[in-house]
Amino acid sequence: MSTLEVDKVIPQSGTSTQIGENGDTINVPSGATLNINSGATIANNGTATGFDTDTNDKVKVSSNDTTAGFLNGKLVGGANITLTEGSDGGNETLTAALSGTIPTARLGSGTASGTTFLAGDQTYKEAGGGLILQVVQGTTSTQHDNSSTTPADIGLTVDITPASASNKVLVMASFPVRFLKSSNYYANGMFNLKRDTTNIIARSGSNVQDFGVEAGALGGSSYVANPVKMHMQILDTPNTTSATTYKVQSAAFASSTVNSMWNNQPGHIIVMEVKG
């Protein structure tokens, strides 16, 4: 084997220099160094082989990480975190997913409920009183006539299930009524507001003038009061977390007739749960 000893090889003309012929292998012996000076460029226009060493295509966690590794080995899922490799052997992906339940200790201390919330300091806080927790409405436009002294439901009812027995329920009812009587100017009636079977408001009127109207002759011996809007409201304490029904009842006195939802005009009953 011949040896050519020179200090520098440059192109005889142009700017390109070829070493060897097609099919030749150019060897850099063991112990030698192939030095690429700063500013020089290596252009791979063919096929590069043998570069997949222990550190190629691997990552380090930091600059002083002693061992490089593949992503699925360097990235470790913590508690309740799973890592799943997808498209094995192809264009692979690594998916991180939450599994199970995050321990309460990682979220804060306390018990979550409809009246507590997780604050920025990672502890549970109790919501202040007076908050409206839920609103439910009942309505009807069916006229209800009662000429009896026995209270009867007028069809205005609503159900609510309180979240806590210490909470209160604001009840508001509004509906049109008319009073009718066969003789004289005085028509008597009353309205009750009930929680289930308990009477929480008993409102009575000995004279329709109590409601700001005056009865007048209807014809013959009948007398009628102009329609009025009845309003009832109370802040109730049901002391329960069971389903509770609020409803309005009417009763008539002295041969009177009470027309609730008169002329099929709508009436409403609204209940709001208020945090105690």
FENBELUR-V77822 format. One record per backbone hydrogen bond with DSSP energy under -0.5 kcal/mol. NH is the residue of the N-H (numbers start at 1). CO is the residue of the C=O. If there is no record, write none. Layout:
NH & CO
NH & CO
This chain:
5 & 3
6 & 4
20 & 18
24 & 21
27 & 25
29 & 27
32 & 29
35 & 33
36 & 34
37 & 35
40 & 37
43 & 41
44 & 42
45 & 43
48 & 46
49 & 47
53 & 51
56 & 53
58 & 55
59 & 69
65 & 62
69 & 59
73 & 70
74 & 70
75 & 71
76 & 74
81 & 78
82 & 97
84 & 95
86 & 93
90 & 87
92 & 90
93 & 86
95 & 84
97 & 82
99 & 80
106 & 103
107 & 103
107 & 104
108 & 104
112 & 110
116 & 113
117 & 125
119 & 117
119 & 123
122 & 119
124 & 109
125 & 117
127 & 115
130 & 275
131 & 128
133 & 131
133 & 273
134 & 273
136 & 271
138 & 269
140 & 267
143 & 141
144 & 260
146 & 258
151 & 149
152 & 250
154 & 248
157 & 155
158 & 246
160 & 244
162 & 160
162 & 242
167 & 164
168 & 274
169 & 236
170 & 272
171 & 169
171 & 234
172 & 270
173 & 232
174 & 268
175 & 230
177 & 228
178 & 259
180 & 257
181 & 223
182 & 255
187 & 185
188 & 253
189 & 205
190 & 251
191 & 203
192 & 249
193 & 201
194 & 247
195 & 198
196 & 194
196 & 245
198 & 195
200 & 193
200 & 198
201 & 193
203 & 191
204 & 202
205 & 189
210 & 207
211 & 208
212 & 209
213 & 208
216 & 224
218 & 222
219 & 222
222 & 219
223 & 181
224 & 216
225 & 179
226 & 214
228 & 177
230 & 175
230 & 228
232 & 173
234 & 171
236 & 169
236 & 234
239 & 167
244 & 160
246 & 158
247 & 194
248 & 156
249 & 192
250 & 152
251 & 190
252 & 148
253 & 188
256 & 253
257 & 180
258 & 146
259 & 178
259 & 257
260 & 144
260 & 258
261 & 176
262 & 176
262 & 259
264 & 261
265 & 262
267 & 140
268 & 174
269 & 138
270 & 172
271 & 136
272 & 170
273 & 134
274 & 168
274 & 272
275 & 131
